[in-house]
Amino acid sequence: MGDKYNDALKFWNSAFEMDDNAKEQYKREVDPEKDWKELASSEKLRDVIIEQLSNKAKVLDYGCGEGWAGISLRKSGCKDVTCVDVVENAIKLTEFFEEIFDIREGFKAECVSSDWIKETAVDVYDGVFCSNVIDVLPEDVASVIIENISRIAVKGAKIVIAMNYYAELKSNSEKNMEVKNGNELYVNGILRLVSRTDDEWKSIFEKYFDVEKIEYFAWSGETEEKRRIFIMKNR
Ligand SMILES: C[S@@+](CC[C@H](N)C(=O)[O-])C[C@H]1O[C@@H](n2cnc3c(N)ncnc32)[C@H](O)[C@@H]1O
């Protein structure tokens, strides 16, 4: 693993840290019946994955972060959800939400090595969700993930990959933003985005999946729906 990947993992691990005080406050304020819906950064993205994946028998949320998607799918009827991530704090947070939202069965959260996806058996999942992962990682790491998502999913499985919007990148020293290799954006020295157009991603995905459609969504506070959801079928 290169330095740029190790630095990114440290960044993601710290991004998912929630201290005990914050957890206690969350517990006091949360409505466990319905606030799982608020975990998603976008209502539209949440609704799309529920529409596409909640009727699947066995779903993987790969690079789950705090587990918002897996939890939303389990709450929406999917009976077998696995969330994995390679950083410990992401899984700790997923387990915290699992407890808060009273998910008792049909849900597994696991901290795995980045080799997990290569070592998992073929043809296990009929639905895979992967959000905000492959376009924030070095190209070689992302390629292994894409290839192996296809390998561990059954033929015809629904594959939903969500990601940032395309941006023409420019370095900006005042904001500590540096562009390398044409499409990699580093903020404070940490890789945060590999920017590719829809067509560039499409041609990468089409090696393994049939791209059925691309939907667009925004995070709250954003005015334009430019973030992308590739909805695909495993070949
Ligand atoms: C931007 S976060 C996205 C989290 C979550 N999927 C979401 O939509 O909010 C990127 C996640 O990818 C995870 N990640 C990094 N390398 C990974 C790998 N090789 N396999 C799986 N997940 C990875 C990070 O630990 C981090 O949780």
The ligand as a Gaussian input file, in Angstrom:
#p B3LYP/6-31G(d) Opt

LIG

0 1
 C      -16.124000       8.978000       1.818000
 S      -16.202000       7.611000       2.888000
 C      -17.772000       6.979000       2.375000
 C      -18.500000       6.230000       3.441000
 C      -19.911000       5.782000       3.105000
 N      -19.950000       4.786000       2.066000
 C      -20.796000       6.937000       2.741000
 O      -21.382000       6.936000       1.679000
 O      -20.949000       7.850000       3.554000
 C      -15.062000       6.477000       2.153000
 C      -14.988000       5.168000       2.888000
 O      -14.226000       4.202000       2.128000
 C      -13.520000       3.416000       3.047000
 N      -12.433000       2.692000       2.365000
 C      -11.201000       3.101000       2.068000
 N      -10.512000       2.130000       1.451000
 C      -11.335000       1.076000       1.342000
 C      -11.211000      -0.239000       0.813000
 N      -10.089000      -0.653000       0.220000
 N      -12.245000      -1.042000       0.913000
 C      -13.405000      -0.621000       1.504000
 N      -13.590000       0.591000       2.007000
 C      -12.562000       1.438000       1.929000
 C      -13.043000       4.436000       4.059000
 O      -12.591000       3.845000       5.242000
 C      -14.287000       5.291000       4.243000
 O      -15.128000       4.796000       5.244000

